[in-house]
């Protein structure tokens, strides 16, 4: 019987082979960029409101001009999200890496 090394080193044995487990401290540093659309603006505003200190949250807001806004320091970044901006949010369960 062949046993995967992932199974031996992981505490979460009941996850699928396509799923990787990471620590929350790592998941809050890794981000996934998502463009703001009419379908996801409310959800992304909630993530930006959480900032990077509350999981799940967003670390950066990228405007059309390319300006990066760090949500840790700008508490009003969610007040005026616009379509086309990019939100870089924390990795979550079931998310892509």
C-alpha positions in Angstrom: 0.0 0.0 0.0 1.4 3.4 -1.0 0.9 6.3 1.4 1.3 9.9 0.2 3.9 12.0 2.1 1.2 14.7 2.4 -0.9 12.4 4.5 2.0 11.7 6.8 2.9 15.3 7.4 -0.6 16.8 7.5 -2.8 17.0 10.5 -5.9 17.3 8.3 -6.1 13.8 6.8 -9.7 14.1 5.6 -9.0 16.6 2.8 -9.1 15.8 -0.9 -5.9 15.4 -2.9 -6.6 18.7 -4.7 -6.8 20.6 -1.5 -3.7 21.9 0.3 -3.8 23.1 3.9 -2.0 26.3 4.9 -1.8 28.1 8.2 -4.0 31.1 8.7 -1.0 33.4 9.1 0.1 32.3 5.6 -3.4 32.6 4.1 -3.6 36.2 5.3 -0.3 37.1 3.6 -1.2 35.4 0.3 -3.8 37.2 -1.8 -6.0 36.6 -4.7 -6.8 39.5 -7.1 -10.5 39.9 -8.1 -12.0 42.7 -10.2 -15.0 44.6 -8.8 -18.2 44.0 -10.8 -21.8 44.7 -10.1 -22.2 41.0 -9.0 -19.5 41.0 -6.3 -19.2 44.6 -5.1 -21.1 44.0 -1.8 -19.0 41.0 -0.9 -15.8 42.7 -1.8 -16.8 45.8 0.3 -17.3 43.5 3.3 -13.8 42.0 2.8 -12.2 45.5 2.5 -14.1 46.6 5.6 -12.5 43.7 7.5 -9.1 45.0 6.3 -6.2 42.7 6.6 -6.5 42.2 10.4 -9.7 40.2 10.3 -9.9 36.9 8.4 -11.3 36.8 5.8 -10.4 40.2 4.6 -8.6 42.2 1.9 -5.0 43.5 2.0 -5.0 45.9 -1.0 -7.3 47.9 -3.2 -5.9 48.7 -6.6 -7.4 51.6 -8.4 -7.6 52.1 -12.2 -4.5 54.3 -12.0 -2.5 51.5 -10.5 -2.4 53.0 -7.1 -2.3 50.4 -4.3 -4.2 51.3 -1.1 -3.3 49.2 1.9 -6.4 48.5 3.9 -4.5 48.4 7.2 -3.9 52.1 7.0 -6.8 53.5 5.0 -10.0 52.7 6.9 -12.1 54.4 4.2 -11.0 52.3 1.3 -14.3 50.5 1.1 -16.5 53.7 1.0 -16.0 54.3 -2.7 -15.2 51.0 -4.4 -15.7 51.4 -8.1 -16.3 48.8 -10.9 -13.0 47.8 -12.5 -10.9 48.2 -9.4 -9.0 45.1 -8.2 -9.3 43.8 -4.6 -6.6 41.5 -3.3 -8.3 39.4 -0.7 -7.0 36.6 1.7 -7.0 33.0 0.6 -10.0 31.1 1.8 -11.1 27.5 2.1 -11.7 26.1 -1.3 -9.8 29.0 -3.0 -7.3 28.8 -5.8 -3.6 29.1 -5.3 
